[in-house]
Amino acid sequence: MTEYETLLTTITLKPKGKALYSDEATRISLDDTGDEMFVTVSQGYREIGINPEEWQHIRDAIDRIIALCDEQK
């Protein structure tokens, strides 16, 4: 008998009331190439892949840019 496991691979963040596949819906997914795992972030037909080693640098850069947005208010 084959053993199965359940794995959560995608989280969707969307504005309340919008369709699941709205261009405003953001999907964060776990993916792999067979050798390594990475995260995919997509909206509509746009998609980026993020490997674990670069995440901290990307997050730091996003935080810096968000802080600039807050300063401009």
Rosetta silent file (secondary structure, phi, psi, omega in degrees, C-alpha in Angstrom):
SEQUENCE: MTEYETLLTTITLKPKGKALYSDEATRISLDDTGDEMFVTVSQGYREIGINPEEWQHIRDAIDRIIALCDEQK
SCORE:     score description
SCORE:     0.000 S_00000001
   1 L     0.000  134.959  179.765    0.000    0.000    0.000 S_00000001
   2 L   -77.607  135.128  176.831    1.297    3.463   -0.943 S_00000001
   3 L   -92.567  137.763 -179.181    1.780    5.954    1.893 S_00000001
   4 L  -118.998  155.367  174.120    0.615    9.544    1.239 S_00000001
   5 L  -134.774  153.402  176.979    1.348   12.881    2.862 S_00000001
   6 L  -103.586  132.019 -179.084   -0.359   16.256    2.670 S_00000001
   7 L  -131.543  122.116  175.221    1.839   19.273    1.949 S_00000001
   8 L   -73.682  118.950 -175.564    0.669   22.884    1.932 S_00000001
   9 L  -118.006  -13.721 -177.772    2.299   24.363   -1.189 S_00000001
  10 E  -143.110  136.202  171.289    0.403   27.587   -1.980 S_00000001
  11 E  -120.697  134.308  178.593   -1.028   30.509   -0.028 S_00000001
  12 E  -113.345  127.874  176.479   -3.171   33.089   -1.826 S_00000001
  13 E  -112.553  123.125 -176.682   -3.477   36.651   -0.545 S_00000001
  14 L  -146.719  156.454  174.014   -6.236   38.698   -2.212 S_00000001
  15 L   -63.127  137.701  179.515   -8.485   41.674   -1.544 S_00000001
  16 L   -56.986  133.498  179.555  -11.686   40.550    0.172 S_00000001
  17 L    91.079  -14.069  177.604  -14.469   40.105   -2.383 S_00000001
  18 L   -84.607  155.943  179.886  -12.096   39.701   -5.345 S_00000001
  19 L   -67.373  153.343  179.941  -11.916   36.464   -7.327 S_00000001
  20 L   -56.376  -38.052 -178.244   -9.313   33.864   -6.424 S_00000001
  21 L  -105.040   29.832  173.765   -7.551   34.357   -9.763 S_00000001
  22 L   -64.149  151.461  174.720   -7.875   38.149   -9.871 S_00000001
  23 L   -62.709  -17.067  178.404   -4.798   40.047  -11.084 S_00000001
  24 L   -87.668   -8.522  178.411   -4.762   41.511   -7.568 S_00000001
  25 L   -78.958  133.820  177.498   -4.402   38.065   -5.979 S_00000001
  26 E  -109.793  127.127  178.853   -0.865   37.199   -4.909 S_00000001
  27 E  -109.624  127.589  177.533    0.132   33.552   -4.780 S_00000001
  28 E  -113.023  117.078 -171.755    3.106   32.442   -2.699 S_00000001
  29 E  -127.211  147.495  171.971    4.092   28.881   -3.594 S_00000001
  30 E   -89.580  132.291 -177.391    6.654   26.289   -2.612 S_00000001
  31 E  -140.425  169.800  175.460    8.338   24.787   -5.667 S_00000001
  32 E  -153.629  159.241  178.521   11.375   22.705   -6.496 S_00000001
  33 L  -100.297    1.284 -173.769   13.670   21.777   -9.339 S_00000001
  34 L   101.356  -33.570  179.216   14.195   18.259   -8.043 S_00000001
  35 L  -103.671  -32.556 -178.051   17.514   19.293   -6.466 S_00000001
  36 L  -145.103  154.934  179.007   16.500   22.364   -4.475 S_00000001
  37 E  -100.917  151.715  177.413   13.389   24.079   -3.166 S_00000001
  38 E  -152.644  171.050 -179.347   12.468   27.716   -3.725 S_00000001
  39 E  -107.899  139.107  174.582    9.521   30.084   -3.362 S_00000001
  40 E  -114.431  132.585  175.806    7.540   31.497   -6.276 S_00000001
  41 E  -117.196  127.231 -177.557    5.566   34.738   -5.916 S_00000001
  42 E  -140.121  150.003  171.259    3.071   35.513   -8.672 S_00000001
  43 E  -137.863  125.887 -177.528    0.318   37.967   -9.593 S_00000001
  44 L    56.638 -125.925  179.930   -1.603   37.389  -12.803 S_00000001
  45 L   -97.958    4.679  179.180    0.947   36.227  -15.361 S_00000001
  46 E   -92.159  140.221 -176.151    3.915   37.798  -13.561 S_00000001
  47 E  -151.355  139.961  171.420    6.109   35.516  -11.503 S_00000001
  48 E  -129.454  150.104  175.926    9.422   35.608   -9.645 S_00000001
  49 E  -109.404  139.540 -178.406   11.355   32.800   -7.999 S_00000001
  50 E  -128.511  122.364  175.943   13.219   33.328   -4.724 S_00000001
  51 L   -89.987  155.936 -174.553   15.766   30.886   -3.354 S_00000001
  52 H   -57.191  -33.310 -178.454   16.272   30.705    0.419 S_00000001
  53 H   -66.975  -28.498 -177.645   19.787   32.190    0.298 S_00000001
  54 H   -95.107   -9.815 -173.826   18.587   35.445   -1.280 S_00000001
  55 H   -57.124  -48.421 -177.579   15.404   35.910    0.774 S_00000001
  56 H   -57.851  -40.686 -179.907   16.980   37.938    3.605 S_00000001
  57 H   -67.246  -41.886  178.296   18.571   40.341    1.080 S_00000001
  58 H   -64.826  -45.267 -179.916   15.319   40.753   -0.848 S_00000001
  59 H   -61.633  -42.901  177.963   13.346   41.304    2.362 S_00000001
  60 H   -60.797  -43.168 -179.986   15.859   43.900    3.583 S_00000001
  61 H   -65.060  -42.055  178.204   15.661   45.755    0.247 S_00000001
  62 H   -63.606  -44.184  178.086   11.854   45.717    0.286 S_00000001
  63 H   -58.867  -40.053  178.610   11.809   46.995    3.875 S_00000001
  64 H   -63.923  -43.477 -179.138   14.124   49.871    2.871 S_00000001
  65 H   -68.873  -39.496  176.764   11.930   50.845   -0.065 S_00000001
  66 H   -61.864  -40.009  177.502    8.741   50.617    2.039 S_00000001
  67 H   -60.715  -37.775  177.026   10.360   52.921    4.598 S_00000001
  68 H   -65.102  -38.198  177.069   10.982   55.446    1.804 S_00000001
  69 H   -61.248  -44.744  179.984    7.294   55.273    0.863 S_00000001
  70 H   -62.577  -36.021  178.945    6.368   56.004    4.467 S_00000001
  71 H   -67.105  -28.236 -176.132    8.751   58.985    4.537 S_00000001
  72 L   -81.986   -5.430 -178.425    7.071   60.493    1.459 S_00000001
  73 L   -73.116    0.000    0.000    3.628   60.650    3.123 S_00000001
